Amino acid sequence: MSLSRYLVYAIITSLLAVLVIIVTVVMDGWPSAILGWPEALEPVGMLTYVTFIAWACYFLFGANPKDVAKALVSMIVGIIFAIIIFLVSGAFADLGLGFWALPLAAFIIVIFMLLCGRVPHINNIPAIFVGAGVFFSLASAGAFAGGEIQHFLLVGGTQLLYTVMGFFAGWLTIMISGLLTKKEDGA
């Protein structure tokens, strides 16, 4: 792609980034309104980054819808494992393990996360860890004050909504690049 076309590509992609920011800011509060997430638990203004992480992951996961759909399934597995880590660490804390509750839960569950590398259709280990990591980042924003399974599921659902938006932005980026390349090639 020529420098002038690449500049056009960069400008259009930057405008897409602005659109993503506007949409995610406007969506702030939707998890509460639509999914029934208690407003007090919602990490206000914190979800735009989920979309941008997913946008970058679109390229890391193959930059095509088929591979990205497979990665999304693995990300869902990562969210499930993150929930299990929270539940197991809570049980360990109830047993009086204190500081060691979370590290011990993570040690045990990460073994199973890595074993997924041997299971067809959920074997994208980076996607599993991205799914779990983003879920944990939402937890660090205080979204799990009660630690109730309903909250875990609502946060996971919200994470997936913003992830799909990021994947869509990645797909659009590829489409824009393809259109500009075709025009340059005279097609």
Secondary structure, DSSP 8 states (H G I E B T S, - for coil): --HHHHHHHHHHHHHHHHHHHHHHHHTTTHHHHHH---GGGS-TT--HHHHHHHHHHHHHTTSSHHHHHHHHHHHHHHHHHHHHHHHHHHHHHHTT-GGGHHHHHHHHHHHHHHHGGGSTTS--HHHHHHHHHHHHHHHHTTTTSS--HHHHHHHHHHHHHHHHHHHHHHHHHHHHHHHHHHHHHT-
